[in-house]
């Protein structure tokens, strides 16, 4: 939540409830952003970002929280998925492990 609030402040609104009851972590004028820890939640975050994009008509964004330097591997895995399937997801990196 801290990363979500820090990044979203001044850019958009946090915890916006969608018509289906789900909550987008940060909704800006142009993006629907899911915020997840890279380790353990990276792949789930993709689906959520795409789902929120579908509901809002905004670009999907996935903020990956890199807690430790070794977590960067999840970013590279995410990049490979985006490139292989030509997904419109924008990845944003944050965290102490960068």
C-alpha angles and dihedrals in degrees: 000000000000093000091045093052094044095051097039097047108114092002102072148315127303128224096012111183114231126213090261093053096256120126127229111215095221128005116192129175090269108020144050105209129197115199117207141155108259093226110071100354105054097102095042088052091060093058093046093049091050091046093052090047090054092051096045105032089232129123114275117245130186119197110200117201109216106202098173133018092253090060090074087085088075090058090053091048090051091050090052091053092049093049096042095050096030091236119181093224117131114210121215119191127209139151146089093282095069 
